[in-house]
Amino acid sequence: MHEKLTQSINTMVFHWPYYAEVLLGCIFVENNGIPTAGVRATRKGFEYAYNKEFIDGLTQEQVNYLNIHECQHILASHGQRAKDAQLNHSLSNIAADMVINTNIEFYADKEGKTNLIDRPSIPDDPINPATGKKDILLIPDKYKDEPIMEYLYNWLIENDQTMEDSEGNYTFGNGGNFDEHFDDEVSPDMRNEMVNEIIDTIRRRGLGTADFEQQLLELRRSSTNYLNKIKAAIAQALGHSKVSTWFKPSRRNEFSKGVKKSKDMINVILDTSGSMGGTFEHVLSYIFHNGIEINLIQCDTEIKSVDRVKSKNQLRQMKIKGLGGTEMSKAVEYIIKNCNKYPTIFLTDGIVGSMNLTGIQKDFMILYTDDKVHLTGGKAKQFKIPRKS
């Protein structure tokens, strides 16, 4: 085991005993096939893999920072939460690292321990001339919502500093990751048991503090998160909403036949009333990364447009039509008459009076930002989502 990692654990024993407990339970593995370091849950316990040259290049304070970062990855279960919610892997990693790094620096300052940590260097990244250091990922000042990975993820989707390449990989500004994000080797249930056992041990031994409990609350707050519920409801609805499409046969072989493939289809009613101004892109972000085709119905007091949307790009370029009053009955009538075989998502602030969903055959889900919608007939699952800050 690298001597700087050993020294860091000794430092943790005196200054962060709860993190020392996490690290003492890890299996440290030197792996020079990875550029930096990272943790994952295995059948033998939590594995902490590291590149020796990377650790060699860090100061002792930077190794302390790295170790706290890895401990918080273990405790937060961000990777599994991202999988459960079907989030993009690289963008969820960015959000998770922002939450963790900001948490580390906030509590080090609060506890008067900033002299014990320093931001790790990011291999191959340039020095920021303004700070004299390499940038790492921190929660941006412009973000005003709670420091929860899933909330921050959706804010990042809409931010103009967030860049996506052709393979679906994301970057944000000049910040970078200084560790690796590995997939776990065990089931989510087993991982949760492993984490809970660590937390129980910390508490039994009296190693936890008020600050530790507060950090746990902030890092792990997701078990009843709205995003997981929304994703689960959408996934359940889509399981019964396949539509068959034909692909053109190959021109290289005159005897080849077209292939029939089933795609996911869903109706989306977008409340374009005046009270929804400035919220459209935010609520649309909850569905556009699902890779589905949608019947997009824009409506205020009447239906303004109906469009078949087949890609995220197309959805981003849609022009919002309406901004008048609010009356959704015509949109409901349109679905009953024309596309009742698909489930429906209604995106709204909730200020729509009452709605009658009698006659709707498939699942109907309402995502609202302000008020729950009053139903006079029919059923719907309703989830509250925060407004864009």
Buried (B, 14 or more C-beta within 10 A) or exposed (E): EBEBBEEBBEBBBEBBBBBBBBBEBBEBEEBEEBBBBBBBBBEEEBBBBBBEEBBEEBEBBBBBBBBBBBBBBBBBBBBBBBBBBBBBBBBBBBBBBBBBBBBBBBBBEEEEBEEBBBBBBBBEBEEEEEEEEBBBBBBBEEBEBEBBBBBBBBBBBEEEEBEBEEEEEBBBBBBBBBBBBBEBEBEBEBBBEBBEEBBEBBEEEEBBBEBBBEBBEBBBBBEEBBBBBBBBBBEEBBEEBEEEEEEEEEEEEEEEEEEEEEEBBBBBBBBBBEBBEEBBBBBBBBBBBBEBBBBBBBBBBEBBBBBEBEEBEBBEEBEBBBEBEBBBBBBBEBBBEEBBEBBBBBBBBBBBEEBBBEEBEBBBBBBBBEEEBEBEEEEBBBBBBEEBE
